Amino acid sequence: MTHAVKEQASGRIVTDAPQHRPVRVFLSYDPAEDPGAVRFAFPSGQTWTFPRDLLESGLRSPARAGDIGIWPCGRVQAILEFHTTDGVAVVQFDSKTLIRFLRHTYAVAGVPTA
């Protein structure tokens, strides 16, 4: 029996404006559907599905796969960059939120974590 992980995360849309706009992002993982992928869904209806190991790698050092780039930003934040034909969305998250989500995905998949 597998269990899906569904969590909400607060991000900040990064623009050249003086203030960053907050955004609620829905993070999900369903090992029955695709054990190697995570999903980030935005209020606009845009959903991004990408490799779970890309998220993990990007929290330690810059990583890119296709239209998604992830890299650490200082010691406590991470940047996710999503490319579309309409432009680029850059969203900043607290790293601990993404690390906690990853740990939950590994727990339901039965993968030991350090």
C-alpha positions, 0 to 999 in steps of 0.5 A: 500500500502506498501513500501520497504526500500532499503539502502546502508551501509558502514561496515568494515570487521574485521580480525586479519590484522592491517587494516579493509577492507571496504565493502558496504552492501545493507540493505532491508526491504519489509513488503509485503514479510516478515514484521518481517525480514530484509536483509543484502546483501553483494557484494559476493552475500551472503544475510542474512535474519534475524528478525528485532527485533534481529537487534534492540535488538543487538544494545542495548545488545548482541543478537543471533539467529541461525547463526547471532550474534549482539552486541554493540561495544562501544557507536557508533558502532555495530558488526554483526557476520555471521556464515557459514559452511566456517567460520565466517564473522565479520562486524562492522557498525556505530550504527547510520546507523543501527538505521536509517535503523530500523527507516525507516523500522518502518515508512513504517510499520506504527509502531511509534518509540521513 
